[in-house]
């Protein structure tokens, strides 16, 4: 049973050196620091680098055996305050 999770983004050396956006990957750990899930972003290169943090994405979350347990999807939305009906949602 898990009462708390900690999410750690894995940093890519290529992204640090070049500033070029790579697919985000995360380790999801329990309070003991043990990895219980792994999350990976599924986007293309153009979307990541042109849309930045407002980009649409799909994240696949898998357990330690590689079985997918949940998928998160965020559609492309306008993030301007002029369009409050189009706020980001997952």
C-alpha positions in Angstrom: 0.0 0.0 0.0 1.3 3.5 -0.9 0.4 6.5 1.2 2.7 9.0 -0.6 4.6 9.2 -3.8 7.6 11.2 -4.8 8.1 12.1 -8.5 11.6 12.7 -9.8 12.3 13.9 -13.3 15.2 12.2 -15.1 17.4 14.9 -16.6 18.9 14.3 -20.0 22.5 15.5 -20.5 21.6 16.5 -24.1 18.9 18.8 -22.9 21.2 20.4 -20.4 24.0 21.0 -22.9 21.9 22.1 -25.9 18.6 23.4 -24.4 16.9 21.1 -26.9 13.8 19.6 -25.4 13.8 15.8 -25.0 11.0 13.5 -24.0 10.4 13.8 -20.2 10.9 10.7 -18.1 10.0 10.4 -14.4 10.6 7.9 -11.7 7.7 7.6 -9.2 8.9 6.4 -5.8 7.4 5.5 -2.5 8.5 7.1 0.8 11.4 4.6 1.1 12.8 5.8 -2.2 11.9 2.6 -4.1 10.7 3.0 -7.6 7.1 1.8 -7.9 6.2 3.4 -11.3 7.9 4.9 -14.3 6.4 7.7 -16.5 7.4 8.6 -20.0 6.2 11.4 -22.2 5.2 10.5 -25.8 5.5 13.5 -28.1 7.4 14.3 -31.3 10.5 16.5 -31.5 8.7 19.4 -33.3 5.9 19.6 -30.8 8.3 19.7 -27.8 10.5 22.4 -29.2 7.8 24.6 -30.9 5.1 24.5 -28.2 7.3 24.4 -25.1 5.5 23.9 -21.8 2.1 24.5 -23.4 2.5 21.4 -25.6 0.0 18.6 -25.9 1.3 15.3 -24.6 0.6 11.7 -23.7 2.3 10.2 -20.6 2.4 6.4 -20.2 2.8 5.3 -16.6 4.1 1.7 -16.1 4.8 -0.5 -13.2 8.2 -2.1 -12.5 7.3 -5.0 -14.8 6.6 -2.7 -17.7 2.8 -3.1 -17.6 1.0 0.1 -18.3 -1.2 1.2 -15.4 -2.5 4.5 -16.6 -2.2 6.9 -19.5 -2.5 10.7 -19.1 -3.4 12.9 -22.1 -3.3 16.6 -22.4 -4.7 18.2 -25.6 -3.3 21.4 -27.1 -5.0 24.4 -25.5 -4.4 28.1 -25.6 -2.8 29.2 -22.4 -3.6 32.9 -22.7 -5.6 34.7 -20.0 -7.7 36.1 -22.8 -9.3 32.7 -23.3 -10.2 31.4 -19.8 -12.4 28.7 -21.3 -9.3 27.1 -22.9 -7.2 26.4 -19.8 -4.9 23.4 -19.7 -6.4 20.1 -18.6 -5.2 16.5 -18.3 
